[in-house]
Amino acid sequence: MFGFVNFSAGPHSLLLQLAVVLPVFLLSITFHEFAHAATASALGDPTPGRAGRVTLNPLAHLDVLGTFMILFGPIGWAKPVPIDERYLGRWGTVLVSFAGPLANFGLAVAALWILKHAAAPVRPLELAFELNLTLAVFNLLPIPPLDGSQLVRGLLPQRWRPGYYQLLPYGIVILLALVWLPGGGALIGHVIDAAARWLDRLIP
């Protein structure tokens, strides 16, 4: 799982990120990776269980460099969950890929619902909504190694897959260019803002 974050800088930004952003990020990536692992395990793949990934312990999913990068961003990541597609088949692999973003979407909905019924704004909940919605949308982009690329690979007709496979080695380059080149982050931000407005109208 990769996470794209766009925080505004300030004199106390590092302390703020350490105190607020980091715990929320760890919670969010833990649920994301646990969802992948638990779904694969439920579908009969023993690989995540053998790797100790069917757990809500953040240490099992933590990538030290990926967590460090989220502080200086704008991109961070967790350890990918190992799976064996021989146990899952085509549609099982699609479900496992979708499970992580779906978990983040569920956390975003829960945080927004609580915020709408809270007596006053709660910054950690606001951040949980923003971050989890960002993780859900960002990871659904059809760019390797994001979850969206696995969804596309599973849904593409067999005859179209060889052409798509040729793009896989360039996925990380495309991803970094999208995040760091001028306009790329803004484009992702517009999509996330649109999703946030839609959810705001949807959640009572």
ABEGO torsion letter per residue (X at the ends): XBBBBBBBBBAAAAAAAAAAAAAAAAAAAAAAAAAAAAAAAAAGBAAAAAAGABBABAAAABBAAAAAAAAAOABBBBBBBBBBAAAAEAAAAAAAAAAAAAAAAAAAAAAAAAAAABABBBAAAAAAAAAAAAAAAAAABBBOABAAAAAAAAABBAAAAAAAAAAAAAAAAAAAAAAABBGAAAAAAAAAAAAAAAAAAABX
